[in-house]
Amino acid sequence: MPHDYRALSESFVRFMERRWPDPKQFRALGLKFKNDTYSDMKRGGAVPAKLIVEIVRAILRTPHGSLERNAARDGLEEYLGRDFELAPETLTDDVILSRLSDEDAPRALSTGARFDFLQRGFDGVVEFIKRRFVRHVLKTIRACSADEVPTMIQWVYIAAGRYAADKPALPFRDASLVARELIRISEDEYAKRALEWLEHCPWSIVLVRGSAGPSGLSIVLPLSNQTYDALLDGQFPTYACAAEQLDSPTDRVLVEAVAERPTEHSSGPAGGTRPLFYALLAQVAAQTRCWQLPPRTPIHLLSFAPSPLARKRLIAYGFKPTGKYMHTTGVEFLVRTLERDGTDFLAHSFIHMLSHELEDEPPA
């Protein structure tokens, strides 16, 4: 079965319309799959047969209490009819697949052959981008472990101090001192807060893979509307955001920090800034979960410029000065709003598409 692909029958797809549970409920049971795969299955697309069986069994095991999953279970029991009534506990994989899937669907498609580009026409361009670029993005980044957080925060402080002093070769100690004066808390205090973010939101800190360990990191936080407004109002600094103030899905995210590995930390080649850009894209997509937001919802990106270089980079990405300043540090906030229409169409569409492809946690 590992290489067997099936499509749900047309009659079952129509029967189960509006009865399927939210995919997050399956993940709570330990099932792992991409949001797009689940959507394809519900529409009658070819997906791994094993996934169909696992989802069906998970629904049939659902205890009473969840209206959404009870609707799916009731629907399944009704559709299976006598097969379920006679022996629900002995339903074999073959019985489930024969009753629910299309016998005419391909049963042993290779990974590359699952998608019929000729049948989809020019919509296949989107699928081509997914399979090429998204795969590359996911190979470029990885999750940050709790043990790595202190070192990563050191990199943030070194980068912040060097940029603020405009001295790329400033020694570690001096760079850290400059950063502490700017940020107003120690690396240890910041790392403690960052650990809380990471535990609450695995996508909050993402590392870029390098030839000699991580070559950089980015920190992006999903904000509730209330927290977003409070930051702009100068009620507290960004690093004071508590884990419970992070909220996803959301249309507002904070780009808190981006830092490359200090060249002194390794003899390996630097990764460059392109992978860091990929990491940011993935984090924005994962944190907003665009596919769960109302259609055409704008995405609001909040950041700040503690140095001339940081400001130059943000302006180049279309961020606009707000005239509002961060509490404690006095650094100005900049905002970028990605609209679904106009010049932002491509960026907004790509982030929306990428959000469908990402799991609840970054790749290991």
C-alpha positions, 0 to 999 in steps of 0.5 A: 500500500505505501506506493498505492494511490486512490481517489474517492469515488464521485458519489462518496465525494458528493455525499461527504460534502460539508461533513469533513472535519478540520484537518487540525483535528486529525493532527491532534490524533498524530496524523501527518499530512499536508493541507493540500493533500487533504483538500485533494482527497476531499475533491476526489484527487488521487492521494495515498491509499494509506492516508484514506484508510487512516483518516477513515479509521480516525473518524470512526474512532471519534467519540461523541462530543465534537459536532464537526467530527460526529457529522463526519462519523455519522456520514461514514457510518451511513455510507458504509451501511451494512458493512459497518453494521455487521462488523465495524471493528473488523473493517479491513483496509481493502473493504474501506478502499473498495467501498469509498474509492473509485475502482477506475482510479490509478492504483500504483502511480509514481510520485511524479505521475500523480498529477495530470498536468495535461488535464489541469491545463494552465492551472498546472503552472501553479502546481509546477511552482509548488513542486519546484520552488516549494520543495527547494524552500523546504530543503533550505530551512529547518526547525530550531531546537531548544538547545540551539536558541541561546546560540541563535540569540547570540547571533542576533545580538552580534548582528544587531550590534555590528549593524548599529555601530556600522562596524562589520568586524566589531568583536563579539563582546563589543557588538553584544554590548552595543546590542544590549544598550539598544535592546535594553535586555541581556541575551539570556533574558531574550533567549528565555522569551524566545524559548517561550515563543518556540514552545508555543509556535514552532515556526517562530524561529527557523534556521537556514541549513548551511554546509557547516551547521546553520548559516542564519536564522529568522524570527517571525511572530504571529500577532493577534490584532490587539497585540499588533495595535498595542505594539504600534501604540508603544505599550511594550517592546516586541521582545516583551510579547508573551506566548499567549499573545501569539495567534494563528491563523492571523493576518498580522505578523511581526518580523522580529529578527533576521541574522546571518551566522558570524563568519568567526563562528565557522570556517564554512562558507556563508549561506548568503541572504537568499535562504534567509528570504526563503525562511521569511516567506515560509514563516509568514505563510505558516504563521498566517495560515492564509488558507484558513482566512477569508478570501482576499484578506490582506497580510500586514507585516510589521518590523522595525529598523534599528540600523541604517542597513535594516531600514534600507532593506525594509524600504526595498521590500516596500515597508513604509515608515509609520512615525510610531516607535517601539516602547523602551528602544525608541526604534521606528516601526515600519509596515508592509501590507500585501494586498490580494490585488494590484502589484502585490498579487504575485507575492500574496498568491505565493504566500497563500499557496505556500501556506497550503504546503506547510506542516504545523512544524518546520522540517527537522 
